[in-house]
Amino acid sequence: MVESESIGGSVRKIEVWMKDRTEFHRRYLSESTYGGVVVSVEEPIEAGGVVELVINFSGTGQVHRLRGLVLWCRAAAGELHHVGVGFFASEADKRERLLTRFSMPKQETLERRELRYVTILKVTYQTLTDFVVDYTRNISSGGIFVDGRRAPEMGSEVLFKLYPPGEEDPIDLTGRVAWRRPGGGFGVRFTKTSTAIRSRMDRLVRTVAISTLVDAGAPVIEEFNSA
């Protein structure tokens, strides 16, 4: 059930009920620049309107408020309408709290421990025979996916230099090759990460998260551990 009312003149409040963060994740709208969510309403809402979503989790009693813009409105079953709401950039912290702490089934949690984000960053590393310059396809706080054709050996430990945008000093990382696709890139799980390096990586991931989409379909390291 969803209720809506006008607040503050041009801002429309939409009361939304979900079971928990798992349902929020299922409704997540990654096509929006700063993320978003799909909700159902009884009356159609014109695209371009500003709304405040009051998301109530019935399973925990928690309430979260996020503001955004109506991207589209489509007729659904019965008299309901599905509305796609794109969050404002100012809501990034609230969005991340909802995405990174949602309750998942145990098996899925083991497969996907961290959200990863699409980003192309320069990365250099040394193999047994070459010094390689490649680029990431996505990153998380615990690892990266390198879009490289000369993957190091499976399970090998590699020293990486990751180059954040706008910074002169690279981030020195140690990682283990967790999986590889011949000619199609490889996944690295970070190891031996110091507190200082972890702090830089967390800042980088937060920066990327604010400006990019959650790449829900991208290769993730844990999914290939048993391959």
Residue pairs with C-beta under 8 A, 6 or more apart in sequence:
1 17
2 14
2 15
2 16
2 17
2 39
2 40
2 41
2 42
3 14
3 15
4 12
4 13
4 14
4 15
4 41
4 43
4 45
4 51
5 12
5 13
6 12
6 13
7 13
7 52
10 49
10 50
11 50
11 51
11 52
11 67
12 45
12 49
12 50
12 51
12 52
13 51
13 52
13 54
14 39
14 41
14 51
14 52
14 53
14 54
14 83
14 85
15 54
15 56
16 39
16 53
16 54
16 55
16 56
17 56
17 58
18 24
18 27
18 55
18 56
18 57
18 58
19 57
19 58
19 59
20 57
20 58
20 59
20 60
20 102
20 103
21 57
21 98
21 99
21 101
21 102
21 103
22 102
22 103
22 104
22 105
24 37
24 55
24 57
24 98
24 99
24 102
25 99
25 102
25 104
27 37
27 38
27 39
28 35
28 36
28 37
28 99
28 214
28 216
29 35
29 36
29 37
29 38
29 71
29 84
29 85
29 86
30 213
30 214
30 215
30 216
31 213
32 68
32 71
32 84
32 86
32 87
32 213
33 86
33 89
33 211
33 213
34 68
34 86
34 87
34 88
34 89
34 91
34 92
34 95
34 210
35 86
35 87
35 92
35 95
35 99
35 213
35 214
36 68
36 71
36 84
36 85
36 86
36 87
37 53
37 55
37 66
37 84
37 85
37 87
38 82
38 83
38 84
38 85
39 53
39 82
39 83
39 85
40 76
40 80
40 81
40 82
40 83
41 80
41 81
41 83
42 79
42 80
42 81
43 81
44 73
44 75
44 81
45 51
45 70
45 73
45 81
45 83
46 70
46 73
47 70
47 71
47 72
47 73
48 69
48 70
49 69
49 70
50 67
50 68
50 69
50 70
51 67
51 68
51 69
51 70
51 85
52 65
52 66
52 67
53 65
53 66
53 67
53 68
53 85
54 63
54 64
54 65
55 63
55 64
55 65
55 66
55 98
56 62
56 63
57 63
57 64
59 103
64 94
64 97
64 98
65 94
66 87
66 91
66 94
66 95
67 87
67 88
67 90
67 91
68 85
68 86
68 87
68 88
68 91
69 85
69 86
69 88
70 83
70 84
70 85
71 84
71 85
71 86
72 83
72 84
73 81
73 82
73 83
73 84
74 81
74 82
74 83
75 81
75 82
76 82
87 95
89 210
92 209
92 210
96 206
96 209
99 115
99 214
100 114
100 115
104 112
110 222
111 220
111 222
111 223
112 220
112 222
112 223
113 142
113 222
114 140
114 141
114 142
114 143
115 140
115 209
115 214
116 138
116 139
116 140
116 143
116 145
116 214
116 215
116 218
116 220
117 138
117 139
117 140
117 205
117 208
117 209
117 212
117 213
117 214
117 215
118 137
118 138
118 212
118 213
118 215
118 218
119 136
119 138
119 139
119 208
119 212
120 135
120 136
120 137
121 135
121 136
121 139
121 162
121 163
121 164
121 165
122 133
122 134
122 135
122 162
122 163
123 133
123 134
123 135
123 136
123 144
123 146
123 160
123 161
123 162
123 163
124 131
124 132
124 133
124 134
124 160
124 161
124 163
124 170
125 131
125 132
125 134
125 152
125 158
125 159
125 160
125 161
126 132
126 158
126 159
127 150
127 152
127 158
128 152
128 153
130 150
132 148
132 150
134 146
134 147
134 148
135 146
135 147
135 148
136 144
136 145
136 146
136 147
136 162
137 145
137 146
137 147
137 185
137 218
137 219
138 144
138 145
138 215
138 218
138 219
139 145
139 204
139 205
139 208
140 205
140 220
141 198
141 201
141 202
141 205
142 189
142 190
142 221
143 175
143 178
143 187
143 188
143 189
143 190
143 221
144 160
144 162
144 175
144 187
144 188
144 190
145 185
145 186
145 187
145 188
145 218
145 219
145 220
145 221
146 185
146 186
146 187
146 188
147 185
148 185
148 186
149 183
149 184
149 185
151 177
151 180
151 181
151 182
151 185
151 186
152 158
152 177
152 180
152 186
153 177
154 177
154 179
154 180
155 176
155 177
156 176
156 177
157 174
157 175
157 176
157 191
158 174
158 175
158 176
158 177
158 188
159 172
159 173
159 174
160 172
160 173
160 174
160 175
160 188
161 170
161 171
161 172
161 173
162 170
162 171
162 173
162 204
163 170
163 171
164 170
164 171
164 200
164 204
164 207
171 197
171 200
171 201
171 204
172 197
173 190
173 193
173 197
173 201
174 190
174 191
174 192
174 193
175 188
175 189
175 190
175 191
176 188
176 189
176 191
177 186
177 187
177 188
178 187
178 188
178 189
178 221
178 222
178 224
178 225
179 186
179 187
179 221
179 224
179 225
179 227
180 186
180 187
181 219
185 219
187 219
187 220
187 221
187 224
188 221
189 221
190 201
193 201
